[in-house]
């Protein structure tokens, strides 16, 4: 899958991701989409799925082929932390991406209902989304950069069951019970380069009749 990083945007296989305030965004987050008069559209985060529910979401981790535009804005990359071996971080630069020192990964749900099931099992969050109204959005996928050596070790240990996020770290789903002994990647605030949003579609048209999310509709940046 190819990613093109432009002056102030990130395109994944023809789909434009959001970059506005991306370091504050995490997978499993939700809130309202803001459209400022100046600057990029962004998600105003209201919260994140509780850790026990987030840990139930099976995830795909897809390594991406990256093309970096010569006009890329350094500030787009400069605010992003890159997890490395030993728990440290390194800087994200265009050179690090093009010289294969850093790998870009997409983190997304393994199945169509992975996220909706957990939101539907969170009544307080459902009500928050209903109260936000038509601009309510959930984070359906994030792009994170990972140091090449950590990426190599992590992907080598992945099972067919995919990955999960346990207490802020990405770990192989089969090793989640022994997270302390596994190779993990921190996916905390500050690690997101870009993200995709989806709009909840409900089981009723009127707010007072809404009880569950039936699907998530992708919301492409710029549309």
C-alpha positions, 0 to 999 in steps of 0.5 A: 500500500502506497502513501504519499506525504505532501506539503501538508497532507497524507494520502493513503492509496488514494484516500486523504487522511487527516493531519490536523492536530495529529499528535494529540490523536490516538487509535480508539479516540472519538470526538467532534470534527472541527472545520476552522476558517484557517488551517486543517480540519481536525478531530477535537478529541472528547475521549478514548475507549476505556483500556479494557475495551480497546484491548478487545479490538483486534488490529491489522498492522500494515507496513506502507510504501512511502513517497515524500514530496520535496515540498513537505512541511517539516512541521508535519513530521517534526511533532511526531515521536518515533518509537525505538528499541528500548523504549526510546524515541527518534526524530521523524524526518523525510530522510529517515523515511526515504532512507529506510531508517523508519517504517510507516505503519497503518493500524486499523481494525481487523474486522468491520465490527471490531470498533462498533462492538466496543462502542456499543458496549460503552453506553456513556460514550454512545451518549456522548457521540449522540450529544455531539450530533452530526459532527461526531467522529471516531478514529478508525485508523492511525499512521505511526512511524516506527524505528526500522529495528523495532519494526523488524522485531515486532513484525517478525513476532506477529501471529495471524491473530494480529495485534491489540493495544494494551495499556498504550502499547501495541502487542501481538494478540497472542502475547497480550497476556505476557505483554511485559515479555513481548516486543511492543510499540508505544502508541500513546499521544505524540506518535500519530502522523495522520488518521482516518475518521468515520461517522457513526451511523445509527439504528434510528434517525432521532436522537432519543431513539438511538441505541446503537451504532450499526456501521461506521462511514469513512469520512475522507479529509477535504470532503 
